[in-house]
Amino acid sequence: MRDKVMSTNQVMRQVIYALVLGVAAQVYFFGFSVLVQISMAIATALAAEALVLRMRGMQVAPSLRDGSAVLTAVLLAIAIPSIAPWWIVVLGVLFAIVFGKQLFGGLGNNPFNPAMLGYAFLLISYPLQMTQWPAEFQGVLAIFEFSDVDALTGATNLDYAKTQLMLGHSIGALTFENVSQMWINLGFLLGGVYLLLRRIVFWHIPLSLIAGLVLMSSILYLIDPANFSSPIFHLINGATMLAAFFIATDPVSASTTPLGRLIYGFAIGAIIIIIRVFGGYPDAVAFAVLLMNITVPLIDYYTQPKVFGK
């Protein structure tokens, strides 16, 4: 329980504040196009939310002021490559707000994490644009096609490792020169600690997600260290810390019981490793979260704490 009950707007603002360090690291490595994407995403989210609310005959201002649409936009924008075309951002946010949130009745009624639903839609529909990340320190405004995107792209460590393993190379023979993900993850980790200290999120999901990820990757690494990456590699690459503290902890689509949160987070961490290692995508946060969103009613049903006296 929090010491003081916060309004929805206050909670959303605290989460956005906690994202600042991770976003600053993204801007440092990939350029100001990250901020352009965030701005476009926020504008699209507010416009889409207002339009749908008007169509439903509901008040617009209160919903726009609660900050949920803005947070969804920010989370989706920072998950999209900073050199993706502008329409990728717009389509993803539109899908997240309309189909991921408002179609189910708005804030508090959505069974799936809207940002991850929008991300999964984009990744399945436009895999080329969603897997072209800029090389470090070259994140110019290719978002508006001002420059040659092909000259800027660089593989993420997860994608590079998967590709090299498919070519028959061992993990030990690979050299990883991309350090951006490590610093970005550190930024989101520090932001996550801030949320824990402010009691905005509970510790159960972040800790159990990291535990599930570490345990599953450790088992595979111990079985065959030449073909499976170490737990540390998985912790500092991809969207691990963003998932643990900002995405999986969504209070609406996540489990609500103490034991349920532990099961929910642990399963997400384990599924992330399974998809990263055996799936067709280098990172797997969106799919892992969405898969576990489906199971939340079942988890909550069987993990309800006993009522005192019964």
TIKEFI-310720 format. One line per 5 residues: number of its first residue (from 1); their letters; for each residue x, y, z of C-alpha. Coordinates in pm, whole numbers. Layout:
<nodes>
NUM	a	X/Y/Z | ...;
</nodes>
This chain:
<nodes>
1	mrdkv	0/0/0 | 121/350/-75 | 155/596/211 | -60/841/20 | -320/762/-241;
6	mstnq	-215/911/-573 | -444/1008/-857 | -409/833/-1191 | -244/1144/-1336 | 12/1155/-1054;
11	vmrqv	100/789/-1100 | 139/828/-1476 | 360/1134/-1430 | 583/950/-1184 | 628/665/-1433;
16	iyalv	715/911/-1710 | 967/1083/-1480 | 1126/743/-1414 | 1172/690/-1789 | 1387/1001/-1828;
21	lgvaa	1729/840/-1772 | 1663/556/-2016 | 1525/794/-2277 | 1824/1028/-2227 | 2056/734/-2299;
26	qvyff	1860/657/-2616 | 1891/1019/-2729 | 2266/1013/-2656 | 2324/702/-2867 | 2059/740/-3138;
31	gfsvl	1998/1113/-3169 | 1712/1360/-3124 | 1490/1159/-3357 | 1396/968/-3040 | 1234/1285/-2904;
36	vqism	1065/1353/-3237 | 910/1007/-3226 | 791/1055/-2869 | 632/1389/-2962 | 454/1239/-3263;
41	aiata	337/944/-3057 | 192/1167/-2783 | 12/1390/-3034 | -133/1085/-3212 | -241/922/-2886;
46	laaea	-422/1231/-2758 | -594/1289/-3093 | -703/924/-3122 | -827/911/-2764 | -1025/1234/-2805;
51	lvlrm	-1182/1116/-3130 | -1291/779/-2993 | -1427/933/-2674 | -1636/1179/-2876 | -1768/894/-3088;
56	rgmqv	-1865/712/-2768 | -2038/1024/-2634 | -1806/1050/-2334 | -1624/1345/-2177 | -1288/1402/-2342;
61	apslr	-1096/1627/-2104 | -1089/1400/-1795 | -954/1105/-1991 | -688/1312/-2166 | -576/1457/-1833;
66	dgsav	-527/1119/-1662 | -200/1070/-1853 | -260/707/-1952 | -264/780/-2326 | 59/982/-2296;
71	ltavl	235/701/-2109 | 121/443/-2365 | 254/665/-2643 | 592/713/-2473 | 640/342/-2401;
76	laiai	559/249/-2760 | 770/527/-2911 | 1087/432/-2723 | 1042/68/-2827 | 1036/157/-3198;
81	psiap	1368/203/-3384 | 1451/573/-3397 | 1495/562/-3776 | 1158/400/-3845 | 939/603/-4085;
86	wwivv	700/848/-3918 | 393/652/-4025 | 514/349/-3828 | 486/551/-3507 | 144/688/-3601;
91	lgvlf	0/348/-3699 | 136/178/-3388 | -5/439/-3151 | -341/442/-3328 | -366/64/-3294;
96	aivfg	-260/77/-2928 | -512/345/-2830 | -809/239/-3043 | -782/-141/-3038 | -570/-192/-2728;
101	kqlfg	-749/49/-2497 | -1071/216/-2611 | -1220/-86/-2786 | -1233/-260/-2448 | -1391/37/-2271;
106	glgnn	-1098/261/-2189 | -860/279/-1894 | -910/1/-1643 | -1087/-234/-1884 | -813/-338/-2125;
111	pfnpa	-702/-701/-2080 | -383/-647/-2283 | -102/-398/-2239 | -190/-137/-2508 | 169/-36/-2585;
116	mlgya	278/-398/-2634 | -29/-473/-2843 | 65/-183/-3070 | 427/-299/-3081 | 331/-657/-3168;
121	fllis	101/-529/-3444 | 388/-330/-3596 | 644/-610/-3562 | 418/-861/-3736 | 301/-618/-4006;
126	yplqm	626/-431/-4077 | 918/-651/-3966 | 1174/-474/-4187 | 1107/-125/-4049 | 1082/-258/-3693;
131	tqwpa	1419/-435/-3696 | 1634/-162/-3855 | 1808/9/-3564 | 2058/291/-3621 | 2427/241/-3558;
136	efqgv	2539/410/-3238 | 2579/788/-3256 | 2416/794/-3602 | 2050/839/-3512 | 1983/1133/-3744;
141	laife	1634/1234/-3854 | 1605/947/-4099 | 1255/917/-3955 | 1151/1172/-4218 | 1368/1005/-4486;
146	fsdvd	1618/1292/-4482 | 1901/1043/-4516 | 1980/694/-4637 | 1850/455/-4372 | 2049/161/-4508;
151	altga	2372/344/-4435 | 2278/391/-4072 | 2154/55/-3961 | 2339/-163/-3716 | 2240/-495/-3563;
156	tnldy	2151/-506/-3195 | 2352/-749/-2984 | 2057/-987/-2958 | 2005/-988/-3333 | 2379/-1017/-3400;
161	aktql	2415/-1312/-3161 | 2116/-1495/-3311 | 2245/-1443/-3667 | 2598/-1558/-3587 | 2476/-1868/-3405;
166	mlghs	2266/-1959/-3708 | 2584/-1930/-3918 | 2759/-2184/-3696 | 2970/-1954/-3480 | 2997/-2003/-3104;
171	igalt	2910/-1738/-2846 | 3266/-1730/-2717 | 3400/-1634/-3059 | 3174/-1329/-3092 | 3277/-972/-3016;
176	fenvs	3003/-734/-2905 | 3091/-371/-2971 | 2742/-227/-2928 | 2729/-82/-2574 | 2416/130/-2611;
181	qmwin	2176/-132/-2476 | 2380/-175/-2159 | 2357/196/-2075 | 1993/221/-2179 | 1908/-75/-1956;
186	lgfll	2100/87/-1671 | 1893/403/-1717 | 1567/209/-1700 | 1695/9/-1401 | 1762/329/-1208;
191	ggvyl	1419/456/-1309 | 1269/131/-1187 | 1440/168/-850 | 1286/515/-828 | 940/367/-887;
196	llrri	1000/106/-617 | 1113/368/-367 | 808/582/-445 | 590/271/-416 | 446/327/-761;
201	vfwhi	507/-39/-852 | 528/-349/-636 | 856/-541/-618 | 701/-878/-702 | 684/-850/-1082;
206	plsli	1026/-687/-1150 | 1208/-928/-921 | 1029/-1240/-1042 | 1066/-1140/-1409 | 1441/-1096/-1368;
211	aglvl	1455/-1424/-1172 | 1269/-1611/-1448 | 1495/-1463/-1714 | 1813/-1543/-1519 | 1706/-1896/-1427;
216	mssil	1598/-1995/-1778 | 1907/-1844/-1943 | 2132/-2003/-1676 | 1991/-2349/-1743 | 2051/-2314/-2117;
221	ylidp	2396/-2163/-2063 | 2502/-2447/-1833 | 2378/-2704/-2084 | 2568/-2554/-2379 | 2770/-2233/-2318;
226	anfss	2891/-2234/-2678 | 2543/-2190/-2823 | 2350/-2009/-2549 | 2425/-1663/-2413 | 2495/-1600/-2046;
231	pifhl	2235/-1456/-1807 | 2433/-1130/-1787 | 2411/-1092/-2164 | 2032/-1120/-2150 | 2007/-880/-1856;
236	ingat	2197/-596/-2023 | 2060/-637/-2375 | 1719/-594/-2530 | 1433/-436/-2337 | 1486/-636/-2018;
241	mlaaf	1474/-355/-1762 | 1204/-165/-1949 | 994/-481/-1940 | 1062/-556/-1574 | 977/-215/-1430;
246	fiatd	760/-32/-1682 | 574/-279/-1905 | 501/-596/-1711 | 397/-387/-1408 | 100/-231/-1586;
251	pvsas	-162/-235/-1306 | -455/-302/-1540 | -330/-597/-1746 | -100/-758/-1486 | -190/-996/-1205;
256	ttplg	-322/-831/-890 | -249/-1081/-611 | 92/-1107/-439 | 149/-1470/-539 | -5/-1407/-879;
261	rliyg	242/-1126/-947 | 533/-1358/-872 | 399/-1625/-1108 | 313/-1369/-1374 | 655/-1199/-1369;
266	faiga	852/-1524/-1352 | 666/-1667/-1651 | 727/-1352/-1856 | 1101/-1370/-1785 | 1116/-1737/-1882;
271	iiiii	913/-1683/-2201 | 1137/-1393/-2303 | 1438/-1628/-2302 | 1252/-1906/-2483 | 1148/-1672/-2765;
276	rvfgg	1487/-1499/-2781 | 1667/-1832/-2812 | 1427/-2048/-3010 | 1190/-1798/-3173 | 1214/-1593/-3487;
281	ypdav	1249/-1255/-3316 | 1565/-1131/-3141 | 1370/-976/-2853 | 1046/-1104/-2711 | 909/-870/-2446;
286	afavl	586/-781/-2628 | 489/-1139/-2705 | 582/-1264/-2356 | 374/-992/-2189 | 74/-1042/-2418;
291	lmnit	81/-1420/-2370 | 77/-1377/-1994 | -194/-1109/-2012 | -423/-1386/-2138 | -355/-1594/-1827;
296	vplid	-410/-1318/-1569 | -777/-1403/-1489 | -679/-1766/-1429 | -375/-1673/-1218 | -576/-1430/-1006;
301	yytqp	-856/-1682/-957 | -624/-1949/-814 | -399/-1717/-612 | -657/-1522/-414 | -533/-1492/-53;
306	kvfgk	-742/-1671/206 | -998/-1461/391 | -917/-1437/761 | -1133/-1673/964 | -1203/-1920/682;
</nodes>
